[in-house]
Amino acid sequence: GLDEHASKIDLSKKYNISLQLYDVITVYLGNSQDFDAKMNVLVKILESNDVTVPAEIRVRNASEGRYSLLPSTDSSSNSNAENSSYADTNHDNS
């Protein structure tokens, strides 16, 4: 599970829970409301992105999350590249 990849969990602020995963990904969950649903969104985001690069994931509501790459310190990468993706758990195709 995710617990074996968590290097830091910050519960010091009641409405701003955060964790560090794989030593390079910071996750912001907001409050503990809908925690299980937020974790499901987080897992979907992690499954569809590279967990070895520095990134930030925001899952402050249970219906979607946002993944953003952080600037790399590697000079061989394109420093102007910006990547963000969303995971939306609402699949209403109407």
C-alpha positions in Angstrom: 0.0 0.0 0.0 0.9 3.7 0.1 2.0 3.5 3.7 5.3 1.7 2.7 6.1 4.6 0.3 5.3 7.4 2.7 8.4 9.1 4.0 6.6 11.8 5.9 3.0 12.4 7.1 2.1 15.9 8.4 -1.1 15.9 10.6 -0.1 19.1 12.4 -2.8 21.2 10.8 -6.3 19.9 11.0 -7.4 21.3 7.6 -4.1 20.8 5.7 -3.0 17.1 5.8 0.0 16.4 3.7 2.3 13.5 2.9 5.6 12.9 1.2 5.6 9.8 -1.0 8.6 8.2 -2.7 10.8 11.0 -1.2 9.9 13.2 -4.3 6.1 13.6 -4.3 4.3 16.0 -2.0 0.6 15.3 -1.6 -1.9 17.8 -0.2 -5.2 16.3 1.0 -6.8 19.2 2.8 -9.0 18.0 5.7 -9.9 14.4 6.6 -13.4 14.6 5.1 -13.9 11.9 2.4 -10.4 10.6 3.2 -11.0 7.1 1.6 -12.3 8.7 -1.6 -9.4 11.1 -1.7 -7.0 8.2 -1.3 -8.7 6.4 -4.3 -8.1 9.5 -6.4 -4.5 9.7 -5.3 -3.9 6.0 -6.2 -5.3 6.6 -9.7 -3.0 9.7 -10.2 0.0 7.7 -9.0 -0.8 4.8 -11.3 -0.8 7.1 -14.4 2.3 9.2 -13.6 6.0 8.7 -13.0 6.6 8.4 -9.2 10.3 8.9 -9.5 10.2 12.6 -10.5 9.5 15.5 -8.2 5.8 16.4 -8.3 3.0 17.8 -6.3 -0.5 16.3 -6.1 -3.5 18.1 -4.7 -6.5 16.1 -3.7 -8.5 18.5 -1.7 -11.9 17.2 -2.7 -12.9 13.6 -3.3 -14.0 14.1 -7.0 -10.7 15.1 -8.6 -7.0 15.6 -8.0 -4.3 17.6 -9.7 -0.8 16.3 -10.5 1.9 18.9 -11.3 5.6 18.3 -12.1 8.0 20.4 -10.0 10.9 22.1 -11.7 13.8 19.6 -12.1 17.3 20.4 -10.8 18.6 18.2 -13.7 20.1 20.6 -16.3 19.6 18.1 -19.1 15.8 18.3 -18.8 13.7 21.1 -20.4 13.3 23.6 -17.6 10.4 25.2 -19.5 8.4 22.0 -19.6 5.3 22.0 -17.4 3.0 19.0 -17.0 -0.1 18.7 -15.0 -2.9 16.3 -15.2 -6.2 15.7 -13.5 -7.9 12.6 -12.3 -11.6 13.0 -12.3 -13.7 10.3 -10.6 -16.9 11.6 -12.1 -17.5 9.7 -15.4 -20.7 11.3 -16.5 -20.6 11.1 -20.3 -24.0 12.7 -20.9 
